[in-house]
Amino acid sequence: MIKVQNLTKEFSQKDGEKFLAVDDLSFSVDKGEIVCLLGVNGAGKTTTMRILSTVFKPTSGTALIEGFDIIENGADVRRNLGFLSGDTGLYTRLKSREFLRYFGDLYGLPRSETDRKIKEMADLLDMNSFLDKKIDFLSTGMRQKVSIVRSIIHNPPVMILDEPTSGLDILTARNIVSFINRSKDDGKSVLFSTHIMREAERLADKIVMVHKGKLLAEGGLEQLRDDTHMKDLDDIFVYYVDKDFAEHGGDIHEF
């Protein structure tokens, strides 16, 4: 389970001004639930996910991952979390299987358990043809699959996936969508980010809309449609951006 409580993150800029990347954000992800963090590029999605994964510390507020506080219990959070970031950070001199075994060792897993997980995920994501090839020679889609397996090799109850299908071909993206749905069926809490409306519509049990670091709206797709009397998610998103502009001002065209 994920519980985000009034999360705020400021960054200092070169001119000395403060940039508010995440602004008093609160939401939750239950067990067996897929939640989409939806917003345009620069909305604060990646910053939020890096805070939840303990890469960044919040300026204020906090979050709980499986009951562990991200500030006070970082090691426990990381043990219960699988984080897929946009920066894959793969060791390109290693073969895929070697790389995944290395991370299994880091988590203290028996080699037999690591190999079982590698086989399970390789079958699911169609990876068997390149498990014993060096990562340096893999395509973007292949590398993304290796990154996904790396992030969940320890079978965490919570998964945070930053733009998991970004830049992938249709077949690879379908495999990853199937994996996310299977994770829900296994009772995992899944938070993923995207700026692709159709992806949010297809996958999410709940959509958390963010813009300029702030929560615009949240709810299931049908709830959002009922609240706005609109059908298309892109229209719903623009409706809430317009509403926020009317209430708080700013540049409505700053996407």
Buried (B, 14 or more C-beta within 10 A) or exposed (E): BBBBBEBBBBEEEEEEEEEBBBBBBBBBBEBBBBBBBBBBEBBBBBBBBBBBBBEBEBBEBBBBBBEBBBBEBBEBBBBBBBBBBBEBEBBEEBBBBBBBBBBBEEBEBEEEBBBEBBBEBBEBBBBEEBBEEBBEEBEEBBBBBBBBBBBBBBEBBBBBBBBBBBEBEEEBBEBBBEBBBEBBEEEBBBBBBBBBBEBBBEBBBBBBBBBBBBBBBBBEBEEBBEEBEBEEBEEBBBBBBEEBBEEEEEEEEEB
